[in-house]
Amino acid sequence: MTKPDHFVKRILMSALGVIICGISVGMFKHVALGVDPFQALMSGLDALIPIHFGTLYVIANIVLLCFSLILDRSKIGLATLINLFFLGYIAEFSQGCMRQLFPNPGLPLRFLILAIAIVIMCLSSAFYFTANLGVSTYDAVALIWSERQKQIPFPICRIIADLCCVILGTVLCLAAGFTVGQVLGEVNIGTIITAFFMGPLIEFFNVHVARPFLNR
């Protein structure tokens, strides 16, 4: 049985995990060194569909939510709902704050902010994964796949899913008429790093930080 103090921790880990993840997305977008793979896909959709980004994010996640409802409803919970309805707006707010704090960051500062954003995104994802009160609709794709195909570990499933998002996002940006420079603002070194290392980093933080924190 789940201890009462564990349940409180799980709620906090879910809520804070998603909120901090949204903040990291805003940091990615501000430094323009590439967003995370799912946001690369969202950038391509945003370039083609002329509606508010926060609203578009909700619509895209509702589509992915249907995937979870059909295949594994256990992945839907508090974190899913917070992510679905608020992460896009949190990311926009975070990006606005970063513009105020660092209006014209130099390249070294941009790389520093990017490194911090990658670390806190993976750490926050590990926290709401471990809390087991739902995950984002996109995270559910790799989790469900790895659980159904037990011979393929989660990090590999996540890398494959991320690479698919990067490729599709790039194609959509180019189809929308983006120049190479504009595409590199969305799909760049930060995107490549997260595509190949986000899965392993999340697993690392799961084992060494999130699970010990929950069970301490």
ABEGO torsion letter per residue (X at the ends): XBBAAAAAAAAAAAAAAAAAAAAAAAAAAAAGAEBBAAAAAAAAAAAABBBBAAAAAAAAAAAAAAAAAAABAAABBAAAAAAAAAAAAAAAAAAAAAAAABABBBAAAAAAAAAAAAAAAAAAAAAAAAAGAEBBAAAAAAAAAAAABAABBAAAAAAAAAAAAAAAAAAAAAAAGBBAAAAAAABBAAAAAAAAAAAAAAAAAAAAAAAAAAAX
